[in-house]
Amino acid sequence: MNVSAIGCFAFIILVTLGITVWASRRSKSRSEFYAAGGKVPGGLNGLVGFSSRPLQLMSMVGFAVAAISFALGMWYAIQKLIGVNLTPGLPTTVLVVSFFSGVQLLSLGFVGEYIGRIYDETKRRPMYIVDRKVNFSESVGPSADRA
């Protein structure tokens, strides 16, 4: 199971309470979580498991790369019209590679965002967590709404 404990606790626990605990030092072993190799995977799990922001960022970067390559193409066209001698084949190669790289990133971002939304729906997390009900009878529930 690939779950971030910090994200789960933040999702489940809305009201927090501080408890002081005195723990003794380890006698035989050393914790590996606080080593650099232990923090990075946990941070990535927290970032990817509870957010679709990296996917949106990939879409934005793809759009930016495609837009920059389009602007570069305009700049190459203006230079050609002015009469600047460009290396033969270089502008075409740079434009094709950069534009299609941007379009590919943009497409991957869209597909990833779509799959991320499907994944969010399959987790079946509640939209709201109800703390208490006021002025509701006990017979009201999900099956009573359909009647």
KERO-97685 format. One record per atom (N, C-alpha, C, O): residue in three letters; atom name; x, y, z. Coordinates in steps of 0.1 Angstrom, whole numbers, padded with zeros to 4 digits. Each point is the difference from the previous one (the first is absolute). Last residue first. Layout:
   res   atom      c1      c2      c3
   ALA     CA       X       Y       Z
...
//
This chain:
   res   atom      c1      c2      c3
   ALA      N   -0363    0074   -0017
   ALA     CA   -0014   -0004    0001
   ALA      C   -0010    0011   -0005
   ALA      O   -0012   -0002    0000
   ARG      N    0061    0004    0005
   ARG     CA   -0004   -0006   -0013
   ARG      C   -0015   -0003    0000
   ARG      O   -0006   -0002   -0010
   ASP      N    0030    0019    0049
   ASP     CA    0000    0011   -0010
   ASP      C   -0006   -0006   -0013
   ASP      O   -0005    0008   -0008
   ALA      N    0013   -0035    0046
   ALA     CA   -0012    0007    0002
   ALA      C   -0001    0011   -0011
   ALA      O   -0011    0004   -0004
   SER      N    0050   -0032    0009
   SER     CA   -0011   -0007   -0006
   SER      C   -0014    0008    0001
   SER      O   -0008   -0003   -0008
   PRO      N    0049    0020    0028
   PRO     CA    0001   -0001   -0014
   PRO      C   -0012   -0007   -0007
   PRO      O   -0004    0004   -0011
   GLY      N   -0008    0018    0057
   GLY     CA    0012   -0007   -0004
   GLY      C    0000    0000   -0015
   GLY      O   -0008    0005   -0007
   VAL      N   -0024    0006    0053
   VAL     CA    0005    0007   -0012
   VAL      C    0013   -0007   -0003
   VAL      O    0009    0000    0008
   SER      N   -0034   -0010    0032
   SER     CA   -0004   -0008   -0012
   SER      C    0005    0006   -0013
   SER      O   -0001   -0006   -0010
   GLU      N    0007    0026    0055
   GLU     CA    0009   -0011   -0003
   GLU      C   -0003   -0008   -0012
   GLU      O    0008   -0007   -0005
   SER      N   -0019    0060    0010
   SER     CA   -0004   -0012    0006
   SER      C    0009   -0011   -0004
   SER      O    0008    0001   -0009
   PHE      N    0005    0052    0014
   PHE     CA   -0003   -0011   -0009
   PHE      C   -0005   -0012    0008
   PHE      O    0004   -0002    0011
   ASN      N    0014    0047    0005
   ASN     CA   -0014    0000   -0005
   ASN      C   -0003   -0010   -0011
   ASN      O   -0007    0002   -0010
   VAL      N    0057    0004    0017
   VAL     CA   -0009    0008    0008
   VAL      C   -0014    0000   -0007
   VAL      O   -0001    0002   -0012
   LYS      N    0052   -0031    0013
   LYS     CA   -0013    0003   -0006
   LYS      C   -0009    0008    0009
   LYS      O    0000   -0003    0012
   ARG      N    0057   -0003   -0017
   ARG     CA   -0012   -0003    0008
   ARG      C   -0012    0004   -0009
   ARG      O    0001    0009   -0008
   ASP      N    0043   -0012   -0011
   ASP     CA    0004    0000    0014
   ASP      C   -0012   -0004    0009
   ASP      O    0001   -0008    0009
   VAL      N    0011   -0004   -0062
   VAL     CA   -0010    0007    0008
   VAL      C    0004   -0002    0015
   VAL      O    0002   -0011    0005
   ILE      N    0024    0013   -0054
   ILE     CA    0000   -0008    0012
   ILE      C   -0009    0008    0010
   ILE      O    0003    0011    0004
   TYR      N    0000   -0013   -0061
   TYR     CA    0000    0008    0013
   TYR      C    0001   -0010    0011
   TYR      O   -0005   -0012   -0002
   MET      N    0009   -0004   -0042
   MET     CA    0002    0014   -0003
   MET      C    0001    0009    0013
   MET      O    0006    0010    0000
   PRO      N    0010   -0062   -0002
   PRO     CA   -0012    0008    0001
   PRO      C    0003    0015   -0003
   PRO      O    0011    0005    0002
   ARG      N    0015   -0047   -0025
   ARG     CA    0001    0008    0012
   ARG      C   -0013    0008    0001
   ARG      O   -0005    0005   -0010
   ARG      N    0021   -0041   -0023
   ARG     CA   -0013    0002    0007
   ARG      C    0001    0007    0013
   ARG      O   -0006   -0003    0010
   LYS      N    0038   -0013   -0046
   LYS     CA    0003    0000    0014
   LYS      C   -0012    0002    0008
   LYS      O    0000   -0003    0012
   THR      N   -0001    0006   -0059
   THR     CA    0000   -0014    0004
   THR      C    0004   -0001    0015
   THR      O   -0003   -0010    0006
   GLU      N    0002    0052   -0028
   GLU     CA   -0014   -0005    0001
   GLU      C    0000   -0015    0005
   GLU      O   -0009   -0004    0008
   ASP      N    0050    0026   -0017
   ASP     CA   -0006    0006    0011
   ASP      C   -0014   -0005    0002
   ASP      O   -0005   -0002    0012
   TYR      N    0028   -0013   -0050
   TYR     CA    0006   -0005    0013
   TYR      C   -0006    0006    0012
   TYR      O   -0003   -0007    0010
   ILE      N   -0009    0024   -0052
   ILE     CA   -0005   -0013    0001
   ILE      C    0005   -0006    0013
   ILE      O   -0008   -0006    0008
   ARG      N    0027    0046   -0019
   ARG     CA   -0014    0002    0005
   ARG      C   -0008   -0013    0001
   ARG      O   -0008   -0002    0009
   GLY      N    0052    0001   -0026
   GLY     CA    0000    0005    0014
   GLY      C   -0014    0002    0006
   GLY      O   -0003   -0003    0011
   ILE      N    0010   -0007   -0057
   ILE     CA    0002   -0012    0008
   ILE      C    0000    0004    0015
   ILE      O   -0005   -0008    0008
   TYR      N    0002    0044   -0038
   TYR     CA   -0012   -0009   -0001
   TYR      C    0001   -0012    0008
   TYR      O   -0009   -0003    0008
   GLU      N    0047    0031   -0010
   GLU     CA   -0011    0006    0007
   GLU      C   -0013   -0008    0000
   GLU      O   -0007   -0001    0010
   GLY      N    0043   -0013   -0037
   GLY     CA    0003   -0002    0015
   GLY      C   -0011    0006    0008
   GLY      O   -0004   -0006    0011
   VAL      N    0002    0014   -0057
   VAL     CA   -0003   -0014    0003
   VAL      C    0002   -0003    0015
   VAL      O   -0008   -0007    0006
   PHE      N    0021    0050   -0020
   PHE     CA   -0015   -0002   -0002
   PHE      C   -0004   -0014    0004
   PHE      O   -0010   -0003    0007
   GLY      N    0056    0012   -0009
   GLY     CA   -0006    0007    0012
   GLY      C   -0015   -0002   -0001
   GLY      O   -0006   -0002    0011
   LEU      N    0031   -0014   -0047
   LEU     CA    0002   -0008    0012
   LEU      C   -0007    0006    0012
   LEU      O   -0005   -0007    0009
   SER      N    0005    0033   -0048
   SER     CA   -0009   -0012   -0001
   SER      C    0001   -0009    0012
   SER      O   -0010   -0005    0005
   LEU      N    0040    0041   -0008
   LEU     CA   -0014    0005    0002
   LEU      C   -0010   -0011    0000
   LEU      O   -0009   -0001    0008
   LEU      N    0054   -0008   -0018
   LEU     CA   -0002    0002    0014
   LEU      C   -0014    0005    0003
   LEU      O   -0006   -0004    0010
   GLN      N    0017   -0002   -0055
   GLN     CA    0000   -0013    0007
   GLN      C   -0002    0002    0015
   GLN      O   -0007   -0007    0006
   VAL      N    0012    0045   -0033
   VAL     CA   -0013   -0006   -0003
   VAL      C   -0001   -0013    0008
   VAL      O   -0010   -0004    0005
   GLY      N    0052    0026   -0004
   GLY     CA   -0010    0007    0008
   GLY      C   -0014   -0006   -0002
   GLY      O   -0008   -0001    0010
   SER      N    0042   -0017   -0036
   SER     CA    0003   -0003    0014
   SER      C   -0010    0007    0009
   SER      O   -0006   -0006    0010
   PHE      N    0005    0016   -0056
   PHE     CA   -0006   -0013    0003
   PHE      C    0003   -0005    0014
   PHE      O   -0008   -0008    0006
   PHE      N    0028    0049   -0020
   PHE     CA   -0015    0001    0000
   PHE      C   -0006   -0014    0003
   PHE      O   -0010    0000    0008
   SER      N    0057    0003   -0010
   SER     CA   -0005    0007    0012
   SER      C   -0016    0001   -0001
   SER      O   -0006   -0002    0011
   VAL      N    0029   -0020   -0047
   VAL     CA    0003   -0007    0012
   VAL      C   -0007    0008    0012
   VAL      O   -0006   -0007    0008
   VAL      N    0004    0027   -0051
   VAL     CA   -0008   -0012    0001
   VAL      C    0002   -0007    0013
   VAL      O   -0010   -0005    0006
   LEU      N    0035    0044   -0013
   LEU     CA   -0015    0003    0001
   LEU      C   -0008   -0013    0001
   LEU      O   -0009   -0001    0008
   VAL      N    0056   -0001   -0015
   VAL     CA   -0003    0005    0013
   VAL      C   -0015    0002    0002
   VAL      O   -0005   -0003    0010
   THR      N    0020   -0011   -0053
   THR     CA    0002   -0010    0010
   THR      C   -0003    0005    0014
   THR      O   -0007   -0007    0008
   THR      N    0006    0038   -0043
   THR     CA   -0011   -0010   -0002
   THR      C    0001   -0011    0011
   THR      O   -0010   -0004    0006
   PRO      N    0044    0038   -0008
   PRO     CA   -0013    0005    0005
   PRO      C   -0011   -0010   -0001
   PRO      O   -0008   -0002    0009
   LEU      N    0051   -0011   -0026
   LEU     CA    0000    0002    0014
   LEU      C   -0014    0005    0005
   LEU      O   -0005   -0005    0009
   GLY      N    0018   -0001   -0056
   GLY     CA   -0005   -0012    0007
   GLY      C   -0002    0002    0015
   GLY      O   -0008   -0007    0006
   PRO      N    0043    0038   -0032
   PRO     CA   -0011   -0008   -0007
   PRO      C   -0004   -0012    0009
   PRO      O    0009   -0008    0004
   THR      N    0009    0055    0016
   THR     CA    0005   -0013   -0004
   THR      C   -0011   -0008   -0006
   THR      O   -0010   -0002    0006
   LEU      N    0006    0054   -0012
   LEU     CA   -0001   -0010    0011
   LEU      C    0006   -0013   -0005
   LEU      O    0001   -0003   -0012
   ASN      N    0000    0059   -0001
   ASN     CA    0003   -0014   -0004
   ASN      C    0000   -0009    0012
   ASN      O    0007    0002    0009
   VAL      N   -0036    0044   -0019
   VAL     CA    0010   -0006    0008
   VAL      C    0003   -0014   -0005
   VAL      O   -0010   -0007   -0002
   GLY      N   -0024    0040   -0013
   GLY     CA    0011   -0004   -0008
   GLY      C    0012   -0005    0008
   GLY      O    0011   -0001   -0006
   ILE      N   -0060    0015    0015
   ILE     CA    0010    0011    0000
   ILE      C    0012   -0003   -0008
   ILE      O    0007    0009   -0006
   LEU      N   -0040   -0043    0011
   LEU     CA   -0005    0011   -0008
   LEU      C    0010    0012    0000
   LEU      O    0001    0007   -0010
   LYS      N    0009   -0043    0038
   LYS     CA    0001   -0004   -0014
   LYS      C   -0005    0011   -0010
   LYS      O    0006    0002   -0010
   GLN      N   -0011    0004    0057
   GLN     CA    0015    0000   -0004
   GLN      C    0001   -0003   -0015
   GLN      O    0009    0006   -0007
   ILE      N   -0052   -0011    0025
   ILE     CA    0004    0014   -0001
   ILE      C    0015    0002   -0004
   ILE      O    0003    0008   -0009
   ALA      N   -0019   -0051    0018
   ALA     CA   -0006    0005   -0012
   ALA      C    0004    0014   -0003
   ALA      O    0003    0004   -0011
   TYR      N    0011   -0024    0052
   TYR     CA    0007   -0005   -0012
   TYR      C   -0005    0005   -0013
   TYR      O    0007    0003   -0009
   TRP      N   -0031    0008    0048
   TRP     CA    0013    0007    0000
   TRP      C    0008   -0005   -0012
   TRP      O    0007    0008   -0007
   MET      N   -0047   -0030    0015
   MET     CA   -0003    0013   -0005
   MET      C    0013    0008   -0001
   MET      O    0002    0007   -0010
   GLY      N    0001   -0049    0029
   GLY     CA   -0003   -0001   -0014
   GLY      C   -0003    0013   -0006
   GLY      O    0005    0003   -0011
   LEU      N    0000   -0005    0057
   LEU     CA    0013   -0001   -0006
   LEU      C   -0001   -0002   -0015
   LEU      O    0008    0005   -0008
   ALA      N   -0047   -0003    0033
   ALA     CA    0006    0013    0000
   ALA      C    0014   -0001   -0007
   ALA      O    0004    0009   -0007
   PHE      N   -0026   -0049    0014
   PHE     CA   -0008    0007   -0010
   PHE      C    0006    0014   -0001
   PHE      O    0002    0006   -0011
   SER      N    0015   -0033    0044
   SER     CA    0005   -0005   -0013
   SER      C   -0008    0007   -0011
   SER      O    0006    0003   -0010
   ILE      N   -0019    0006    0054
   ILE     CA    0014    0006   -0002
   ILE      C    0005   -0005   -0014
   ILE      O    0006    0008   -0007
   ALA      N   -0047   -0025    0021
   ALA     CA   -0002    0014   -0003
   ALA      C    0014    0006   -0003
   ALA      O    0001    0009   -0008
   ALA      N   -0003   -0054    0022
   ALA     CA   -0005    0001   -0013
   ALA      C   -0002    0015   -0004
   ALA      O    0003    0004   -0012
   VAL      N    0012   -0013    0055
   VAL     CA    0010   -0004   -0010
   VAL      C   -0005    0001   -0014
   VAL      O    0007    0004   -0009
   ALA      N   -0037    0005    0044
   ALA     CA    0010    0010    0000
   ALA      C    0011   -0004   -0010
   ALA      O    0004    0009   -0008
   PHE      N   -0038   -0040    0017
   PHE     CA   -0006    0012   -0008
   PHE      C    0011    0010   -0001
   PHE      O    0001    0007   -0011
   GLY      N    0011   -0043    0037
   GLY     CA   -0002   -0004   -0014
   GLY      C   -0005    0011   -0009
   GLY      O    0005    0002   -0011
   VAL      N   -0003    0004    0058
   VAL     CA    0014    0000   -0006
   VAL      C   -0001   -0004   -0015
   VAL      O    0007    0006   -0008
   MET      N   -0047   -0008    0033
   MET     CA    0004    0014   -0002
   MET      C    0014    0001   -0006
   MET      O    0002    0008   -0009
   SER      N   -0019   -0051    0019
   SER     CA   -0008    0006   -0011
   SER      C    0005    0015   -0002
   SER      O    0001    0004   -0012
   MET      N    0017   -0027    0048
   MET     CA    0005   -0005   -0012
   MET      C   -0007    0005   -0012
   MET      O    0006    0003   -0010
   LEU      N   -0021    0009    0053
   LEU     CA    0013    0007   -0003
   LEU      C    0006   -0006   -0013
   LEU      O    0005    0008   -0008
   GLN      N   -0044   -0028    0025
   GLN     CA   -0003    0013   -0006
   GLN      C    0012    0007   -0003
   GLN      O    0001    0008   -0010
   LEU      N    0005   -0048    0031
   LEU     CA   -0005   -0003   -0014
   LEU      C   -0004    0014   -0006
   LEU      O    0002    0002   -0012
   PRO      N    0013   -0002    0057
   PRO     CA    0011   -0003   -0009
   PRO      C   -0005   -0002   -0015
   PRO      O    0007    0003   -0009
   ARG      N   -0040    0004    0044
   ARG     CA    0007    0012   -0004
   ARG      C    0012   -0003   -0009
   ARG      O    0003    0007   -0010
   SER      N   -0038   -0034    0033
   SER     CA    0002   -0001   -0014
   SER      C    0008    0012   -0005
   SER      O    0001    0002   -0013
   SER      N   -0004   -0029    0063
   SER     CA   -0001    0012   -0008
   SER      C    0002   -0003   -0015
   SER      O    0007   -0009   -0003
   PHE      N   -0001   -0021    0042
   PHE     CA   -0011    0008    0004
   PHE      C   -0002    0013   -0008
   PHE      O   -0006    0009    0004
   GLY      N    0040   -0044   -0012
   GLY     CA   -0012   -0008    0005
   GLY      C   -0011    0009    0003
   GLY      O   -0012   -0005    0000
   VAL      N    0056    0022   -0013
   VAL     CA   -0007   -0007   -0011
   VAL      C   -0013   -0006    0004
   VAL      O   -0010    0000   -0008
   LEU      N    0038    0021    0040
   LEU     CA   -0003    0010   -0010
   LEU      C   -0008   -0006   -0011
   LEU      O   -0010    0006   -0005
   GLY      N    0025   -0033    0041
   GLY     CA   -0009    0010    0005
   GLY      C   -0004    0009   -0011
   GLY      O   -0012    0005   -0001
   ASN      N    0045   -0037   -0009
   ASN     CA   -0013   -0006    0002
   ASN      C   -0011    0010    0005
   ASN      O   -0011   -0001   -0005
   LEU      N    0055    0016    0001
   LEU     CA   -0006   -0002   -0013
   LEU      C   -0013   -0007    0001
   LEU      O   -0009    0003   -0007
   GLY      N    0034    0002    0047
   GLY     CA   -0005    0013   -0005
   GLY      C   -0007   -0001   -0014
   GLY      O   -0010    0007   -0003
   GLY      N    0030   -0045    0021
   GLY     CA   -0011    0004    0008
   GLY      C   -0006    0013   -0004
   GLY      O   -0012    0002   -0001
   PRO      N    0053   -0018   -0019
   PRO     CA   -0012   -0007   -0004
   PRO      C   -0013    0003    0008
   PRO      O   -0011    0000   -0006
   VAL      N    0051    0023    0020
   VAL     CA   -0004    0003   -0014
   VAL      C   -0012   -0008   -0005
   VAL      O   -0009    0005   -0005
   LYS      N    0030   -0012    0049
   LYS     CA   -0009    0012   -0001
   LYS      C   -0005    0002   -0014
   LYS      O   -0011    0004   -0002
   GLY      N    0043   -0039    0013
   GLY     CA   -0013   -0003    0005
   GLY      C   -0010    0012   -0001
   GLY      O   -0012   -0003   -0001
   GLY      N    0059    0005   -0013
   GLY     CA   -0007   -0010   -0008
   GLY      C   -0014   -0003    0005
   GLY      O   -0008   -0005   -0008
   ALA      N    0037    0033    0033
   ALA     CA   -0004    0007   -0013
   ALA      C   -0008   -0010   -0009
   ALA      O   -0009    0005   -0006
   ALA      N    0007   -0014    0059
   ALA     CA    0011    0001   -0010
   ALA      C   -0005    0006   -0013
   ALA      O   -0012    0000   -0002
   TYR      N   -0016   -0011    0039
   TYR     CA    0005    0013    0000
   TYR      C    0013    0002   -0009
   TYR      O    0005    0011   -0001
   PHE      N   -0027   -0054    0008
   PHE     CA   -0010    0009   -0006
   PHE      C    0006    0014   -0001
   PHE      O   -0003    0007   -0010
   GLU      N    0023   -0047    0031
   GLU     CA    0004    0004   -0014
   GLU      C   -0010    0010   -0006
   GLU      O    0003    0004   -0011
   SER      N    0014   -0018    0064
   SER     CA   -0011    0002   -0009
   SER      C    0005    0004   -0014
   SER      O    0009    0009   -0001
   ARG      N    0018   -0040    0037
   ARG     CA   -0001    0014   -0004
   ARG      C   -0012    0001   -0010
   ARG      O   -0001   -0008   -0009
   SER      N    0017   -0030    0051
   SER     CA   -0001    0004   -0014
   SER      C   -0002    0015   -0002
   SER      O   -0002    0007    0010
   LYS      N    0008   -0028    0034
   LYS     CA    0007   -0009   -0009
   LYS      C    0000    0005   -0015
   LYS      O    0010   -0002   -0007
   SER      N   -0031    0025    0046
   SER     CA    0012   -0006    0005
   SER      C    0008   -0007   -0010
   SER      O    0012    0000    0001
   ARG      N   -0046    0045    0000
   ARG     CA    0001   -0013   -0005
   ARG      C    0014   -0006    0005
   ARG      O    0010    0007    0001
   ARG      N   -0035    0031    0028
   ARG     CA    0008   -0002   -0013
   ARG      C    0000   -0014   -0004
   ARG      O   -0001   -0009    0009
   SER      N   -0041    0028    0018
   SER     CA    0014   -0002    0003
   SER      C    0007   -0002   -0014
   SER      O   -0006   -0003   -0010
   ALA      N   -0039    0033    0021
   ALA     CA    0005   -0012   -0006
   ALA      C    0015   -0002    0003
   ALA      O    0007    0010   -0001
   TRP      N   -0055    0020    0015
   TRP     CA    0015   -0001    0003
   TRP      C    0004   -0014   -0004
   TRP      O   -0004   -0010    0005
   VAL      N   -0039    0044   -0018
   VAL     CA    0005   -0013    0002
   VAL      C    0015    0000    0002
   VAL      O    0007    0006   -0008
   THR      N   -0055    0028    0006
   THR     CA    0015   -0001    0002
   THR      C    0003   -0014    0003
   THR      O   -0006   -0006    0009
   ILE      N   -0035    0028   -0039
   ILE     CA    0003   -0008    0012
   ILE      C    0015   -0001    0001
   ILE      O    0007   -0003   -0010
   GLY      N   -0049    0034   -0017
   GLY     CA    0014   -0003    0003
   GLY      C    0002   -0008    0012
   GLY      O   -0006    0003    0011
   LEU      N   -0034    0002   -0050
   LEU     CA    0003    0002    0014
   LEU      C    0014   -0004    0002
   LEU      O    0005   -0010   -0005
   THR      N   -0043    0024   -0037
   THR     CA    0012   -0006    0005
   THR      C    0002    0003    0014
   THR      O   -0006    0010    0005
   VAL      N   -0034   -0014   -0045
   VAL     CA    0003    0006    0012
   VAL      C    0012   -0007    0006
   VAL      O    0000   -0012    0002
   LEU      N   -0014   -0004   -0043
   LEU     CA   -0003    0014   -0002
   LEU      C    0004    0008    0013
   LEU      O    0004    0012   -0001
   ILE      N    0009   -0061   -0023
   ILE     CA    0000    0007    0013
   ILE      C   -0002    0015   -0003
   ILE      O    0009    0007   -0005
   ILE      N   -0007   -0037   -0032
   ILE     CA   -0009   -0006    0009
   ILE      C   -0002    0009    0013
   ILE      O   -0011    0002    0004
   PHE      N    0041    0011   -0040
   PHE     CA   -0013   -0002   -0006
   PHE      C   -0010   -0005    0011
   PHE      O   -0011    0005    0000
   ALA      N    0057    0000    0011
   ALA     CA   -0006    0013   -0003
   ALA      C   -0014   -0001   -0005
   ALA      O   -0008    0009    0002
   PHE      N    0032   -0048    0004
   PHE     CA   -0003    0006    0013
   PHE      C   -0006    0013   -0002
   PHE      O   -0010    0004    0007
   CYS      N    0025   -0026   -0045
   CYS     CA   -0012   -0007    0006
   CYS      C   -0004    0006    0013
   CYS      O   -0012    0002    0002
   GLY      N    0051    0015   -0023
   GLY     CA   -0012    0003   -0008
   GLY      C   -0012   -0006    0006
   GLY      O   -0011    0006    0000
   ILE      N    0052   -0019    0018
   ILE     CA   -0003    0014    0004
   ILE      C   -0012    0005   -0007
   ILE      O   -0009    0007    0006
   ALA      N    0026   -0050   -0016
   ALA     CA   -0007    0000    0013
   ALA      C   -0003    0015    0004
   ALA      O   -0011    0002    0006
   SER      N    0013   -0025   -0055
   SER     CA    0008    0009    0008
   SER      C   -0007    0002    0013
   SER      O   -0012    0004    0001
   VAL      N    0012   -0047   -0037
   VAL     CA   -0008    0011    0007
   VAL      C    0010    0008    0008
   VAL      O    0008   -0005    0007
   ASN      N   -0011   -0039   -0039
   ASN     CA    0008    0012   -0002
   ASN      C   -0007    0012    0006
   ASN      O   -0006    0007   -0007
   MET      N    0008   -0065    0012
   MET     CA   -0009    0012    0000
   MET      C    0009    0012    0000
   MET      O    0009    0001    0008
//
